């Protein structure tokens, strides 16, 4: 792998309304500096892909956005969301995570029924109204394109579903909380092509209601679904632009080489 | 030697070793049941022990064993659960935690006689609890805690981190994630720990001789007032357990049928442990299914 000047970067200015942004974000694992000065703005109701080789820091960055790195890593810098710095110590992280949901690489449904998987978060937050819960159950499952497959077996264990169904259940579980942002960490990398395309269709639908930030290894996936793409290299955001620009005509040599498959 | 041959030899040796374990087990259990079961009768189970004449039963000892087990679990399970949750979910990976783990390991290898003598000096004499079920239960708690804590910690650790992350990502508190998501999944493992420790408690004699005492005063099984010394539920009365009884009839007793009593008692002991195991598994499975919706 060639060495690139990592201080050089090309970051697009976003004209649309911004949902969340990070300002000079640094992440440290002990003494290991994992993310350097990440300054990114994510447009509302659009899909942004984070791409880069393994170890480039894209997942670390994503997990910092809803404070999942608390207790694991030290995160410095600002994360601005609705006018507040949600990376500040005094911020209620539980509230942050309710508004910024997350779906992980491997499907991780709870060992509970399908119904309980969706409703557990809401019930834990004090929602008791039966009608409201039933409505959330149906809407979330429909939005995650899982309703038709499971509507007759809502009380079956979520673990009896296939991997692709489990992952869509996890998406439904997140959106049941009615978040504004959905973070996805390689949500389709453990799935077969058919399940993957279902997830992609689902995400394309979901962006009408949610702002989506997705980490992916799969470059054609990034081109298929995302409006913007950020390229990470060795902890630096090297290039951030419209997805079409990144893949058709990248500015930075590192981006061009990564997309051409020179490393990864 | 080719791989196939190596494999055959290894398999043969492993089967042989397993066979030895199974044979010893079958021989022991078979011997105890064969000698004991014919001597078990309803009368044996429901009549009090006799000091000098033949025909004594084990009514009080059997009850004392069960009561002591329940009392010990009531004291030790909450403590072990708390400690296990702390070690598995909250403890930072530093020297304090290592010290705690090492202490637990040392405690678990403490000889039961030492635990018994400690219980005698501290609980019976110092705290003036006298020879009582309570002293016995506290001594057995010392004995029981390390094993139980360790098994609870391990069961919690065996639950995938992904489950915890899922809970966190929904904005749930650590406590709720642990108690409502991780604990139900860890339940079968925790239950195995409880069963193992219960078996140990049930079969323990040395630690109890000095704490719960060797006498089984006759008690009134209709008296439900736990503060009444005559009540069967009074935790402050001395209580000889079944295991202690077996030891006693074989060493000090002058009853002519000591051999019969100890054989039958041993068989009863094994059967009760078996029933307890099966019962705990059954209840555990039921609870697990109820909490996790797996069928």
Interface residues (C-beta under 8 A of the other chain):
Chain A: X66 X68 X93 X94 X95 X96 X97 X98 X101 X102 X103 X104 X106 X108 X109 X110 X111 X112 X113 X116 X120 X121 X124 X125 X155 X156 X157 X158 X159 X160 X170 X173 X174 X177
Chain B: X160 X162 X163 X165 X166 X167 X168 X169 X170 X171 X172 X173 X176 X180 X181 X184 X185 X291 X292 X293 X294 X295
